Amino acid sequence: MTQPVRDTDVSPAGRVVILNGAGSVGKSSIAKELQHIASAPYLHVQMDAFLDMLPEANLDHPDGLIFTALEQDGRPAIAIQSGPVAARAFRGMRHAVAAMAAQGNNLIVDDVMLDGEMAEYVELLAGREVFRVGLFAPLDVIEARESQRGDRMIGLARWQYDRVHRGVTYDLEIKTADLTPRDCARMIKERFQL
């Protein structure tokens, strides 16, 4: 039988790496590689996992996520708007990240921030080591990856592209187009001594 965890067993030193970038820039692949090479265990917290928690009926619904097809620079784009159910779920994600870090968990957060979410992370994680990493690639590279994946709505990356880094300051910026996920993970590990 497993012994219960006592408060004295919980380390206050949870470190948090936040990866931000447009869809298909490489966040999840980099996070998995970083888990593999980091000297301590890191949990991978994906925005997609919280998105998957939404009832299917709330996808493309005013209470959940609304997807609007647009044309941007002569190409298809998909705008996303969060209704109250989705907004609560994503706000809950940020609070869950803070709660997990408070229990001493090291985390790699994989998110797409479009509305000032980084400021909320910083506020919620005050007093912890937080490393903000911006992931960048040319739009044509991201769109090619989006198309190859087969699990994304074509046009999401185009709409996110000019919005995702707006007003965000990073501790490290990485251009992912010509690097492998392992190369990017090594850069993060070395920069922050993970």
Secondary structure, DSSP 8 states (H G I E B T S, - for coil): ------GGG--S---EEEEE-STTSSHHHHHHHHHHH-SS--EEEEHHHHHHHS-GGGBTSTTSEEEEEEEETTEEEEEEEE-HHHHHHHHHHHHHHHHHHHTT--EEEEE---SSHHHHHHHHTTTS-EEEEEEE--HHHHHHHHHHHSSS-TTHHHHHHTTTTTT---SEEEE-TTS-HHHHHHHHHHHHT-
